[in-house]
Amino acid sequence: MRSFFTTVAAFMLGSAVSSADTYMVYLPEGMEPAAVEEKLEPLRRAVPDADYQFVHLTNKCNTMHEAVQAAKAIRAGVTHLPSLVLADEDGEYAAVPLHILTDESLSAAHSVAKDEDRESKCAIRRFQAKEYLLFARLNLAQPLSDEVIELCIVSCRTLMNHSIATAHDRQLLGYRCLYPLLMLRYTNAYKGAHTPTSESLLLEAIAALEAARDIDRESDIGKEAFAERERLRAARRKARQYE
């Protein structure tokens, strides 16, 4: 089984295509490549000697490898399955659902490579892919070692501070990622009694929770964060009664 770090490295370092004439085709779980041979005919006419890599995406990711494949599809702009991904030396620039793949749609997709806003669109997809993969780590790379916790905290804060991150992104990451990670770090440091170190870690987690809450108190996440802060407040008040 591939290690957590090997799997993540494969995503971060893997190229979009193995060569200029190799195309990625993303298929839904259970679909055989033979089922889309006819739909690929427009590309086969345009690039007769092309090779294809067929990647199946599962309905629900149960392993980090499956999550990495899903993140790659997000980064490539895949929104429908099956889809053909077009890429060059600068990375992926278009994903064409096979049900609309024609000579005309293929030509239009190729023209996207020269769009002025190509890089800004790609940057958004890269952000979304990294965000997806971070949440996948939290769910699938269990139990989280102290090393992985620290790695995820750094990744989360980097995404939250990214110029692309919206208020919703920052609140989502802050409440559903950073806060749980900081609480987990605190829990691992708590050995039956508070120490200055564990108390500091708890306060850091609470600060992250409050920051996420205050981004937008009226959003669903903001209301959840408010309720969680009140729950913590009540729990600490009760704990002090027994000190």
ZIBELVEN-V142528 format. One line per field, one symbol per residue. ss: DSSP state (A for helix, B for strand, O for the rest). phi: phi as a letter, one per 40 degrees, with the letter a starting at -180 (. if undefined). burial: I if it has 9 or more other ideal C-beta (glycine too) atoms within 8 Angstrom, else O. A space follows every 50 residues. Layout:
ss=???
phi=???
burial=???
//
This chain:
ss=OOOAAAAAAAAAAOOOOOOOOBBBBBBBOOOOAAAAOAAAAAAAAAOOOO BBBBBBBOOOOOOAAAAAAAAAAAAAOOOOOOBBBBBBOOBBBBBBBAAA OOAAAAAAAAAAAAOOOAAAAAAAAAAAAAAAAAAAAAAAOOOOOAAAAA AAAAAAAAAAOOOOOOAAAAAAAAAAAAAAAAAAAAAAAOOOOOOAAAAA AAAAAAAAAAAAAAAOOOOAAAAAAAAAAAAAAAAAAAAAOOO
phi=.ccdccccccccbcccbcacbbbcbcbcdgccddcbdcccddccccbccc bbbcbcbccacbbcccccccccccccgcbbbcbbbbabcchcbabbdccb cbdcccccccccdbcccdccccccccccccccccccdccbcbcccdccdc ccccccccccccccccccdcccccccbcdcccccccdcccbgacbdcccc ccccccccccccdccacccccccccccccccccccccccccbc
burial=OOOIOOIIOIIOOOOIIOOOOIIIIIIIOOIOIOOIOOIIOIIIOOOOOI IIIOIIIIOOIOOIOIIIIIIIIIIIIIOOIIIIIIIOOOOIIIIIIIOO IOOOIIOOIIOIIOIOOIOOIIIIIIIIIIIIIIIIIIOIIOOIOOOIII OIIOIIIOIIOOOOIOOIIIIIIIIIIIIIIIIIIIOOIIOOOOOOOIIO IIOIIIOIIIIIIOIIOOIOIIIIIIOIIOOIOOOOOOOOOOO
//
